[in-house]
Amino acid sequence: MTEEIEQKDIDNFLKIFGGHILFQTLYAAVEFDLFTKLSEHKKLDISKITKLLNIEKQPARILMLGLVSSGILQRDTEGFYSNTPAAEMALTTHSPRNVISYVKLQYHVMYKGMFHFVEALKTYKNVGLQEFPGNEPTLYQRLGHTPEIKQIFQDAMHELSIHANQDLANHLDLSSTRFLIDVGGGDGTNIIELARKFSHLQAAVFDLPTVCPITAKKINESGLGDRLSAIPGNCFEDNFPKGADCFLFSHFCTIWSEAKNKLLFRKAYEALPKGGKVVIFNMMQENDETGPLSTALGSPYFLTIATGEGMLYTWSEYEKWLSDSGFGEIKTFRLQQDHGAIIGTKL
Ligand SMILES: C[S@@+](CC[C@H](N)C(=O)[O-])C[C@H]1O[C@@H](n2cnc3c(N)ncnc32)[C@H](O)[C@@H]1O
């Protein structure tokens, strides 16, 4: 006997089956800044939308049909369109919690690169990198050739980190930490947040030379230049900067293989004084390997595009690697947005 398939399961399947089309619909609306326009006018009918977007009526209807049927926007019985609360928060330029740069990053990087997923699964290589100019082995190095996408990437990382890391700052006790190094710290969003919370703290981002000018600019804008800095380097090829009593790996361990993560933790262990700490901050995969969905969305990107070797690992994998690298007193914290922090101490 065949089981009845529920409509919600069919709809769920259709959203996956046509995910690429719905994504292009979302991206188009972001590109036209439609959500901000809707927010400013509260609600708009199709003729107003047509005028504001400067497109013909039928293309506008097609766009709005996709946005309404997928639940991003709502349409009332009189034909007026408005933002859902989620669209208002995530997609309007004036919202402090918007993820507009992340949508743009998906368009410029993930969407193009993921075309090569099957080949990446077969070869265990980031073959999607062929979509980006240059011949370096990682996306991070190749972004140096496309300044516009490099900036979108850093802005998207900022969006990802800004809220989750406020939560981190509340759970992480850095009252006895003097100098924190944020390995692969990007534009400095994390250290700026931590330095605001801990007024004695000195901290530095240790990132690729192509990224450090963006970091330095952000630090300068924050007014915390007396305590924060950007140190250019490659965490595998160069020594870790001296003098740190805490190393933070934020959205960083997911990029690399198990072997490279262990190498980084061992390098941190060697560089730390007794009592020094290592902090891993990331979206964490559950130990039963069923999700959350954010880890399932991120992992193929690390395989197919970023490096060909990373994924969103489980809590227990990180805990084991830290302990294998010599760290003790390992503590775990569940944070917002599927994030977690794992802290180890050099005893
Ligand atoms: C996913 S982003 C995370 C940025 C930041 N930590 C955050 O939480 O938003 C990864 C960062 O690692 C940097 N990175 C990649 N390879 C690196 C390497 N070999 N050495 C140092 N930094 C590296 C990239 O330039 C990028 O800024």
The ligand as an SDF file (V2000), in Angstrom:
LIG
                    3D

 27 29  0  0  0  0  0  0  0  0999 V2000
   34.9840   32.4460    6.4620 C   0  0  0  0  0  0  0  0  0  0  0  0
   36.0080   33.8450    6.7040 S   0  0  0  0  0  0  0  0  0  0  0  0
   35.8020   34.1540    8.4310 C   0  0  0  0  0  0  0  0  0  0  0  0
   36.0900   35.5640    8.8290 C   0  0  0  0  0  0  0  0  0  0  0  0
   35.9250   35.8490   10.3400 C   0  0  0  0  0  0  0  0  0  0  0  0
   36.7650   34.9980   11.1360 N   0  0  0  0  0  0  0  0  0  0  0  0
   34.4950   35.7790   10.7910 C   0  0  0  0  0  0  0  0  0  0  0  0
   34.2040   35.0490   11.7340 O   0  0  0  0  0  0  0  0  0  0  0  0
   33.6470   36.4570   10.1930 O   0  0  0  0  0  0  0  0  0  0  0  0
   37.6040   33.1340    6.5860 C   0  0  0  0  0  0  0  0  0  0  0  0
   38.7610   34.0960    6.6950 C   0  0  0  0  0  0  0  0  0  0  0  0
   39.9630   33.3220    6.7220 O   0  0  0  0  0  0  0  0  0  0  0  0
   40.9440   34.0050    5.9860 C   0  0  0  0  0  0  0  0  0  0  0  0
   41.9720   33.0350    5.5630 N   0  0  0  0  0  0  0  0  0  0  0  0
   41.8470   32.0630    4.6220 C   0  0  0  0  0  0  0  0  0  0  0  0
   42.9930   31.3680    4.5100 N   0  0  0  0  0  0  0  0  0  0  0  0
   43.8510   31.8860    5.4200 C   0  0  0  0  0  0  0  0  0  0  0  0
   45.1970   31.5760    5.7880 C   0  0  0  0  0  0  0  0  0  0  0  0
   45.8690   30.5840    5.2020 N   0  0  0  0  0  0  0  0  0  0  0  0
   45.7810   32.3000    6.7760 N   0  0  0  0  0  0  0  0  0  0  0  0
   45.0870   33.3110    7.3890 C   0  0  0  0  0  0  0  0  0  0  0  0
   43.8130   33.6600    7.0690 N   0  0  0  0  0  0  0  0  0  0  0  0
   43.2050   32.9520    6.0960 C   0  0  0  0  0  0  0  0  0  0  0  0
   40.1590   34.6080    4.8410 C   0  0  0  0  0  0  0  0  0  0  0  0
   40.8810   35.6500    4.2200 O   0  0  0  0  0  0  0  0  0  0  0  0
   38.8860   35.0660    5.5470 C   0  0  0  0  0  0  0  0  0  0  0  0
   38.9910   36.3730    6.0350 O   0  0  0  0  0  0  0  0  0  0  0  0
  1  2  1  0
  2  3  1  0
  2 10  1  0
  3  4  1  0
  4  5  1  0
  5  6  1  0
  5  7  1  0
  7  8  2  0
  7  9  1  0
 10 11  1  0
 11 12  1  0
 11 26  1  0
 12 13  1  0
 13 14  1  0
 13 24  1  0
 14 15  1  0
 14 23  1  0
 15 16  2  0
 16 17  1  0
 17 18  1  0
 17 23  2  0
 18 19  1  0
 18 20  2  0
 20 21  1  0
 21 22  2  0
 22 23  1  0
 24 25  1  0
 24 26  1  0
 26 27  1  0
M  CHG  2   2   1   9  -1
M  END
$$$$
